[in-house]
Amino acid sequence: MIKIFTITLIMFFTLFPINFVFLPSFASTRLTLAFLGSVIWFLDLVRKRKIYYYKFLTVFFITFLISIWSVLSAFVLSSGNDYTFVKLPITIAVMYFSSYLCISTINVFYSEVNFNVVTKYFIYAILLQSLIVVIQFVNPEIASLISQIQRLTERQVNISTSQLEDGSRFIGFGLLFYTASFFYGTALILIAFQLKYKSMTQVSKISGLLIYLVIFFIGMGLARSTIIGFASSLIVFIFPIKSVKSIINITFKFIISIILTILTIFIIIKIFPTFTKSLEALINNAFDFVIAYINTGKLSSESASGTIDYFVFPNDIRTYLVGTGLYETYFSKGDYNYSDVGYLRLLYYFGIPGMILFLIVEAKLLKLAFKTKKLKPIYYSMLIILFITNIKGLTTLAVIAMLYALIPNKKMDSYK
């Protein structure tokens, strides 16, 4: 039990950096863990243990290029003062060392660190987050307390408080709004991969499917973009299709799963009508596109429509080349237009060159983490999350990729 609690908590605070009010403003949980991880890393280096840092050199080199380009875009050419991507090498280093602490902690309790073990604790961290999410949703006092112990911006507090009060959205702990879709979408992909490829008993498969459904519904309550991870996980589960028999088998299992899910929801609604009534606003918000299709016969979403409204491209060619140096600005200024769209936020900050370099870093980390023969379904599914969800908001999967990239090479395919 101590083993599970320790590893899960360290992974939780690595994935979800929290700035507690009783700690210095710069000391997020991820940064604190990164400091401990850097000490262990240094000791391992002195002891001449294999730590596989060399494969990250290209990533760190590109982040330094991004930092230099950001200085030119935000300060030299634009006379700004936004350090968002100037400090990217530090951000990536913090992710590296905090992830290193996670892997080192697992190594203390397990004879080997492999894909299976890391995935188990990643899912545990997501389930812990989900428990806190549900508690906050049903208990306003606890939600208020959790909000008060974190350093949140006024904008974050106002939006999260409003959405909790009207019951239209789940709010996480160190996890707010759109960013939840990265973690919950990844969890769905990993579970789908395990269900398809890992040797399991029937009971374990049923448990895995139930956890999958819980993570899906809570993920949708946190961020509707979780649907992208859900679609990617179905791709992992269905492909490659080897024969007509496998098509029939997979289709049959999928239909049965959907029927059982709908039946379970129907039973819950009938048994707990008051409870389900309290979830009406949440369901309407999370599944607005489904409800719109049922009511109008057209697949539409307020969120998607809002995103389209944010597609305002720069007018000045100079912005496409070097950007405006603005990122943490929530209003239009000159040729800068505030946008939720990830690609546009990058474009407005440091132009097309900076945007391309940022995406290369993300793709490179995913390649280090998952591009092995047996893990390719995960790799391509994560790329789908990266490139599609950037249409909705800025997507970074770096910290997730770090955890898996740090698994010793010979252990990467050890998941059976």
TIVEX-197711 format. One record per residue (C-alpha): residue number from 1; x, y, z. Coordinates in steps of 0.02 Angstrom, whole numbers. Layout:
<nodes>
> i|px|py|pz
> NUM|X|Y|Z
...
</nodes>
This chain:
<nodes>
> i|px|py|pz
> 1|0|0|0
> 2|143|120|41
> 3|220|77|-127
> 4|61|118|-223
> 5|28|277|-126
> 6|206|343|-143
> 7|226|313|-330
> 8|50|373|-370
> 9|72|534|-272
> 10|240|573|-352
> 11|170|541|-525
> 12|14|643|-484
> 13|114|797|-433
> 14|227|775|-585
> 15|83|768|-708
> 16|-18|904|-621
> 17|97|1044|-558
> 18|13|1132|-412
> 19|69|1296|-336
> 20|17|1287|-154
> 21|-10|1453|-66
> 22|95|1399|82
> 23|249|1375|-29
> 24|349|1506|-126
> 25|258|1560|-285
> 26|389|1481|-398
> 27|391|1313|-308
> 28|262|1207|-398
> 29|252|1024|-351
> 30|333|978|-517
> 31|479|1096|-487
> 32|504|1029|-310
> 33|505|850|-374
> 34|621|902|-515
> 35|747|965|-388
> 36|744|797|-298
> 37|755|709|-466
> 38|906|811|-518
> 39|996|759|-358
> 40|961|575|-393
> 41|1012|600|-575
> 42|1178|676|-522
> 43|1211|535|-398
> 44|1171|406|-532
> 45|1289|495|-651
> 46|1428|492|-521
> 47|1396|307|-491
> 48|1406|283|-681
> 49|1233|208|-693
> 50|1145|211|-861
> 51|1026|358|-863
> 52|994|375|-1050
> 53|1011|563|-1055
> 54|1098|566|-1225
> 55|939|529|-1323
> 56|865|692|-1257
> 57|1008|801|-1320
> 58|921|840|-1484
> 59|763|891|-1391
> 60|859|1007|-1275
> 61|954|1081|-1421
> 62|792|1124|-1512
> 63|719|1201|-1353
> 64|871|1315|-1343
> 65|840|1366|-1524
> 66|659|1404|-1476
> 67|718|1506|-1328
> 68|838|1608|-1435
> 69|703|1634|-1567
> 70|581|1687|-1430
> 71|704|1818|-1367
> 72|715|1888|-1543
> 73|526|1884|-1570
> 74|469|1945|-1399
> 75|607|2066|-1350
> 76|724|2117|-1491
> 77|598|2133|-1633
> 78|437|2166|-1536
> 79|495|2255|-1377
> 80|386|2142|-1271
> 81|410|2061|-1102
> 82|326|1890|-1119
> 83|444|1751|-1064
> 84|325|1606|-1101
> 85|435|1513|-1225
> 86|599|1598|-1181
> 87|601|1485|-1028
> 88|553|1326|-1126
> 89|724|1240|-1096
> 90|695|1260|-908
> 91|516|1196|-925
> 92|574|1041|-1019
> 93|717|1013|-896
> 94|594|1020|-751
> 95|485|891|-840
> 96|637|782|-869
> 97|700|781|-690
> 98|528|762|-610
> 99|493|617|-728
> 100|663|546|-684
> 101|611|547|-501
> 102|452|451|-547
> 103|551|317|-639
> 104|682|309|-501
> 105|547|286|-369
> 106|468|145|-469
> 107|640|67|-483
> 108|654|65|-292
> 109|497|-40|-273
> 110|505|-148|-431
> 111|638|-263|-498
> 112|617|-183|-669
> 113|539|-27|-742
> 114|436|-65|-896
> 115|292|3|-998
> 116|165|-96|-899
> 117|215|-28|-729
> 118|228|153|-786
> 119|57|140|-869
> 120|-20|67|-711
> 121|35|215|-607
> 122|-11|340|-742
> 123|-189|270|-735
> 124|-186|274|-545
> 125|-139|459|-551
> 126|-284|492|-671
> 127|-404|397|-557
> 128|-343|497|-407
> 129|-374|656|-504
> 130|-547|590|-552
> 131|-590|556|-370
> 132|-542|734|-322
> 133|-642|800|-471
> 134|-801|710|-415
> 135|-779|763|-233
> 136|-762|945|-285
> 137|-916|932|-395
> 138|-1029|862|-258
> 139|-955|961|-111
> 140|-940|1150|-135
> 141|-849|1172|32
> 142|-709|1053|-19
> 143|-703|1133|-192
> 144|-681|1304|-110
> 145|-545|1238|5
> 146|-449|1158|-140
> 147|-461|1320|-237
> 148|-398|1422|-89
> 149|-242|1316|-60
> 150|-185|1341|-240
> 151|-110|1495|-323
> 152|-236|1527|-461
> 153|-260|1680|-569
> 154|-416|1785|-545
> 155|-475|1728|-716
> 156|-455|1544|-671
> 157|-546|1566|-505
> 158|-691|1661|-584
> 159|-717|1536|-725
> 160|-699|1379|-619
> 161|-810|1447|-479
> 162|-945|1495|-603
> 163|-943|1325|-688
> 164|-948|1231|-524
> 165|-1092|1336|-461
> 166|-1200|1303|-613
> 167|-1142|1121|-619
> 168|-1091|1132|-802
> 169|-913|1070|-787
> 170|-793|967|-682
> 171|-642|1057|-610
> 172|-480|966|-570
> 173|-341|988|-443
> 174|-195|1069|-534
> 175|-291|1030|-692
> 176|-407|1159|-768
> 177|-512|1168|-924
> 178|-444|1113|-1092
> 179|-279|1039|-1031
> 180|-374|895|-951
> 181|-403|822|-1124
> 182|-216|783|-1146
> 183|-207|674|-992
> 184|-377|592|-1003
> 185|-360|562|-1190
> 186|-190|481|-1161
> 187|-263|371|-1023
> 188|-398|309|-1142
> 189|-267|266|-1274
> 190|-159|172|-1148
> 191|-306|73|-1079
> 192|-365|29|-1255
> 193|-189|-31|-1295
> 194|-183|-137|-1138
> 195|-354|-213|-1171
> 196|-303|-262|-1346
> 197|-125|-323|-1323
> 198|-99|-371|-1141
> 199|-140|-546|-1081
> 200|-284|-525|-958
> 201|-415|-627|-869
> 202|-596|-591|-912
> 203|-619|-505|-744
> 204|-469|-392|-779
> 205|-538|-347|-950
> 206|-707|-301|-876
> 207|-621|-197|-742
> 208|-514|-113|-875
> 209|-669|-72|-979
> 210|-758|2|-828
> 211|-606|110|-787
> 212|-601|163|-970
> 213|-783|219|-962
> 214|-758|312|-797
> 215|-607|405|-866
> 216|-701|444|-1027
> 217|-853|520|-942
> 218|-752|619|-814
> 219|-633|675|-951
> 220|-780|739|-1054
> 221|-845|830|-900
> 222|-676|915|-883
> 223|-645|951|-1067
> 224|-747|905|-1220
> 225|-586|886|-1319
> 226|-564|719|-1230
> 227|-670|654|-1373
> 228|-513|663|-1482
> 229|-422|544|-1364
> 230|-577|434|-1362
> 231|-578|424|-1552
> 232|-390|390|-1554
> 233|-412|250|-1427
> 234|-542|167|-1538
> 235|-416|171|-1680
> 236|-290|83|-1565
> 237|-420|-46|-1518
> 238|-484|-81|-1693
> 239|-329|-75|-1805
> 240|-241|-163|-1882
> 241|-381|-274|-1945
> 242|-309|-441|-1999
> 243|-463|-535|-2059
> 244|-651|-528|-2084
> 245|-669|-635|-1928
> 246|-573|-508|-1824
> 247|-683|-367|-1893
> 248|-840|-461|-1840
> 249|-766|-504|-1670
> 250|-709|-325|-1632
> 251|-873|-250|-1698
> 252|-976|-370|-1592
> 253|-876|-329|-1434
> 254|-889|-143|-1469
> 255|-1079|-151|-1495
> 256|-1101|-253|-1336
> 257|-996|-127|-1239
> 258|-1100|19|-1304
> 259|-1264|-71|-1263
> 260|-1204|-112|-1087
> 261|-1149|69|-1062
> 262|-1317|138|-1120
> 263|-1409|10|-1013
> 264|-1306|57|-860
> 265|-1340|242|-886
> 266|-1527|207|-909
> 267|-1533|106|-747
> 268|-1442|243|-651
> 269|-1564|373|-718
> 270|-1713|268|-664
> 271|-1645|225|-491
> 272|-1574|397|-450
> 273|-1683|526|-541
> 274|-1637|666|-419
> 275|-1452|630|-440
> 276|-1460|626|-629
> 277|-1560|788|-628
> 278|-1414|871|-540
> 279|-1300|813|-682
> 280|-1410|886|-818
> 281|-1307|1045|-843
> 282|-1145|944|-845
> 283|-1212|820|-973
> 284|-1283|958|-1081
> 285|-1114|1045|-1082
> 286|-1003|891|-1104
> 287|-1109|808|-1237
> 288|-1186|959|-1321
> 289|-1141|894|-1494
> 290|-1235|730|-1462
> 291|-1387|821|-1392
> 292|-1384|940|-1541
> 293|-1383|793|-1660
> 294|-1530|710|-1570
> 295|-1632|871|-1570
> 296|-1589|941|-1741
> 297|-1512|799|-1840
> 298|-1355|904|-1861
> 299|-1188|875|-1776
> 300|-1141|1041|-1698
> 301|-1059|1108|-1541
> 302|-1054|1278|-1457
> 303|-872|1244|-1413
> 304|-827|1205|-1594
> 305|-921|1358|-1655
> 306|-829|1465|-1528
> 307|-663|1393|-1586
> 308|-703|1437|-1767
> 309|-737|1616|-1712
> 310|-559|1623|-1643
> 311|-483|1584|-1814
> 312|-426|1761|-1847
> 313|-263|1761|-1943
> 314|-132|1899|-1937
> 315|-138|2037|-2066
> 316|46|2083|-2059
> 317|170|1969|-2151
> 318|295|2011|-2015
> 319|187|1918|-1888
> 320|198|1760|-1992
> 321|388|1774|-1992
> 322|430|1826|-1813
> 323|264|1843|-1721
> 324|216|1982|-1601
> 325|298|1917|-1443
> 326|128|1910|-1356
> 327|55|1753|-1277
> 328|-15|1783|-1101
> 329|-125|1924|-1165
> 330|-313|1898|-1169
> 331|-363|2043|-1281
> 332|-318|2102|-1456
> 333|-175|2223|-1477
> 334|-106|2285|-1642
> 335|-88|2137|-1759
> 336|-107|2018|-1611
> 337|-277|1936|-1588
> 338|-311|1832|-1434
> 339|-357|1655|-1484
> 340|-384|1488|-1397
> 341|-322|1398|-1553
> 342|-152|1321|-1514
> 343|-78|1348|-1686
> 344|-129|1531|-1687
> 345|-62|1562|-1511
> 346|107|1495|-1567
> 347|98|1591|-1730
> 348|57|1755|-1645
> 349|196|1731|-1518
> 350|345|1687|-1627
> 351|286|1659|-1805
> 352|288|1505|-1915
> 353|472|1460|-1878
> 354|440|1456|-1690
> 355|278|1358|-1712
> 356|365|1225|-1817
> 357|508|1209|-1692
> 358|385|1188|-1547
> 359|289|1050|-1638
> 360|454|964|-1681
> 361|499|957|-1496
> 362|330|880|-1453
> 363|337|754|-1597
> 364|518|709|-1556
> 365|475|672|-1374
> 366|329|563|-1428
> 367|446|470|-1545
> 368|570|439|-1403
> 369|428|378|-1293
> 370|324|269|-1406
> 371|399|240|-1578
> 372|451|60|-1554
> 373|382|-83|-1656
> 374|255|-138|-1527
> 375|204|34|-1465
> 376|174|117|-1634
> 377|-16|117|-1613
> 378|8|228|-1461
> 379|134|338|-1552
> 380|18|375|-1698
> 381|-132|400|-1584
> 382|-34|525|-1479
> 383|14|618|-1638
> 384|-172|630|-1678
> 385|-203|709|-1507
> 386|-56|828|-1533
> 387|-103|892|-1705
> 388|-293|891|-1693
> 389|-317|961|-1518
> 390|-201|1105|-1559
> 391|-348|1168|-1660
> 392|-442|1189|-1496
> 393|-302|1252|-1383
> 394|-115|1240|-1356
> 395|-71|1056|-1333
> 396|86|993|-1249
> 397|113|809|-1215
> 398|294|831|-1162
> 399|278|778|-979
> 400|182|621|-1027
> 401|309|577|-1160
> 402|453|606|-1037
> 403|387|472|-919
> 404|389|341|-1056
> 405|547|401|-1143
> 406|643|375|-980
> 407|599|190|-971
> 408|760|93|-1006
> 409|768|48|-1190
> 410|770|-139|-1163
> 411|612|-126|-1059
> 412|507|-24|-1183
> 413|425|-174|-1263
> 414|405|-272|-1101
> 415|216|-254|-1076
> 416|150|-430|-1091
</nodes>
